[in-house]
Amino acid sequence: MSVSDTNLAPTPVSCRVDTGTSTKMAESSGGTIAGLAIGSRLSNLKANVHAFSVCDDPDYFHDYVQGLVDGLHGGVSSRDIVDIQNAKGIGYAMNTTEELKFVKEIAEATGVILDPVYSGKAAYGMMKAMSENPKKWEGRKVLFIHTGGLLGLFDKTDQMGSLVGNWCKMDIRDSIPRKDGTGKMF
């Protein structure tokens, strides 16, 4: 799978999501997908909410979302309002070289930095699903929500070193002079 074959240019998101938009994101606790799925249902937006689980299996998250729906007396099955796919790969916060290469290629192609633990795994899972079943995605609008987690990159400097070339960690004892010449940044 190569990111060069796709149009991944980031575009600004308006405050309005059209009916029929597929919303995609990483999932590790259940709160984000529950809120988006319930909100979409209550507002009659009917946006499809899809999550890519990076830690537990989809059944765990369906049960969690179902508990929230039941608490609101929603009268709907979590499986009817959210689709959850497994994207944890070899394990939570563990990456294959292919996943890390994907994170690097996305950054190079779009300027968007994905973390390797959450959004990176979710985007990788989404792109893999798209390449495995392109007809399912044809003509669909997709909103991918980057849920943060950039600090996860710091854990991967050794594993990503061969992918990004020569990078060095800044020694916090090194100080950087300020541009205006007064004081130091660190």
KEVO-565297 format. One record per residue (C-alpha): residue in three letters; x, y, z. Coordinates in steps of 0.1 Angstrom, whole numbers, padded with zeros to 4 digits, always signed. Example, Ala and Ser with C-alpha at 12.3 -4.5 7.8 and 13.67 -1.06 7.14 Angstrom:
residues 2
Ala+0123-0045+0078
Ser+0137-0011+0071
//
This chain:
residues 186
Met+0000+0000+0000
Ser+0014+0034-0010
Val+0002+0068+0000
Ser+0014+0082-0033
Asp-0016+0065-0051
Thr-0042+0085-0031
Asn-0053+0120-0027
Leu-0045+0127+0009
Ala-0042+0165+0008
Pro-0055+0179+0041
Thr-0084+0203+0036
Pro-0101+0226+0061
Val-0133+0212+0076
Ser-0163+0233+0079
Cys-0186+0232+0109
Arg-0211+0213+0088
Val-0208+0176+0079
Asp-0230+0165+0051
Thr-0254+0136+0054
Gly-0237+0105+0042
Thr-0202+0115+0052
Ser-0181+0087+0066
Thr-0163+0098+0098
Lys-0132+0079+0107
Met-0109+0080+0137
Ala-0087+0060+0161
Glu-0103+0044+0191
Ser-0087+0035+0224
Ser-0113+0044+0251
Gly-0147+0045+0234
Gly-0157+0081+0243
Thr-0150+0098+0210
Ile-0169+0073+0189
Ala-0197+0071+0214
Gly-0201+0109+0214
Leu-0200+0112+0176
Ala-0223+0082+0169
Ile-0249+0093+0195
Gly-0247+0129+0184
Ser-0251+0119+0147
Arg-0281+0098+0156
Leu-0298+0124+0178
Ser-0292+0152+0153
Asn-0306+0131+0124
Leu-0273+0137+0106
Lys-0269+0101+0097
Ala-0232+0104+0092
Asn-0216+0070+0093
Val-0191+0067+0122
His-0163+0042+0118
Ala-0136+0036+0143
Phe-0103+0017+0141
Ser-0095+0001+0174
Val-0059+0004+0184
Cys-0060-0016+0217
Asp-0090-0037+0225
Asp-0112-0057+0201
Pro-0143-0043+0185
Asp-0167-0062+0207
Tyr-0152-0044+0238
Phe-0160-0010+0223
His-0195-0020+0210
Asp-0203-0031+0246
Tyr-0190+0002+0260
Val-0209+0023+0235
Gln-0240+0002+0241
Gly-0238+0009+0278
Leu-0238+0047+0270
Val-0267+0043+0246
Asp-0287+0023+0271
Gly-0280+0049+0297
Leu-0296+0075+0275
His-0325+0051+0267
Gly-0315+0054+0231
Gly-0333+0022+0220
Val-0307+0014+0193
Ser-0279-0011+0190
Ser-0243+0003+0190
Arg-0237-0019+0159
Asp-0263+0002+0141
Ile-0246+0035+0148
Val-0209+0028+0147
Asp-0187+0004+0127
Ile-0155-0007+0146
Gln-0126-0024+0129
Asn-0095-0038+0145
Ala-0064-0018+0137
Lys-0041-0027+0166
Gly-0018-0047+0144
Ile+0009-0065+0164
Gly-0003-0048+0196
Tyr-0011-0016+0214
Ala+0017+0009+0209
Met+0037-0017+0189
Asn+0043-0011+0152
Thr+0055-0029+0122
Thr+0080-0013+0099
Glu+0053-0010+0073
Glu+0030+0010+0097
Leu+0059+0034+0106
Lys+0068+0038+0069
Phe+0031+0047+0063
Val+0033+0074+0090
Lys+0064+0088+0074
Glu+0049+0088+0039
Ile+0017+0106+0051
Ala+0039+0133+0067
Glu+0059+0137+0035
Ala+0028+0137+0012
Thr+0006+0160+0033
Gly+0025+0177+0060
Val+0002+0160+0085
Ile+0020+0142+0113
Leu+0003+0111+0125
Asp+0013+0094+0157
Pro+0022+0057+0156
Val-0001+0046+0185
Tyr-0035+0061+0176
Ser-0041+0082+0145
Gly-0013+0065+0125
Lys-0028+0030+0131
Ala-0063+0042+0123
Ala-0052+0059+0091
Tyr-0032+0028+0081
Gly-0063+0006+0088
Met-0085+0030+0068
Met-0062+0031+0038
Lys-0058-0007+0040
Ala-0095-0012+0040
Met-0098+0012+0011
Ser-0072-0006-0010
Glu-0088-0040-0002
Asn-0123-0030-0012
Pro-0121+0001-0034
Lys-0157-0002-0047
Lys-0170+0002-0012
Trp-0153+0036-0010
Glu-0160+0049-0045
Gly-0177+0083-0045
Arg-0178+0085-0007
Lys-0169+0115+0014
Val-0145+0106+0042
Leu-0137+0128+0072
Phe-0107+0114+0091
Ile-0104+0129+0126
His-0069+0131+0139
Thr-0073+0125+0176
Gly-0038+0136+0187
Gly-0012+0114+0204
Leu+0019+0130+0188
Leu+0040+0123+0219
Gly+0039+0086+0209
Leu+0065+0095+0182
Phe+0092+0100+0208
Asp+0090+0063+0218
Lys+0097+0053+0182
Thr+0128+0073+0174
Asp+0150+0042+0174
Gln+0126+0021+0154
Met+0120+0049+0128
Gly+0156+0060+0125
Ser+0163+0039+0094
Leu+0132+0054+0078
Val+0139+0091+0083
Gly+0176+0092+0081
Asn+0198+0112+0104
Trp+0179+0128+0132
Cys+0192+0137+0166
Lys+0176+0142+0199
Met+0181+0176+0214
Asp+0199+0175+0247
Ile+0178+0197+0270
Arg+0211+0210+0285
Asp+0219+0225+0252
Ser+0205+0260+0251
Ile+0193+0279+0221
Pro+0197+0317+0219
Arg+0165+0336+0213
Lys+0162+0355+0181
Asp+0161+0388+0198
Gly+0193+0380+0216
Thr+0178+0382+0251
Gly+0181+0351+0273
Lys+0178+0316+0261
Met+0149+0293+0251
Phe+0160+0264+0273
//
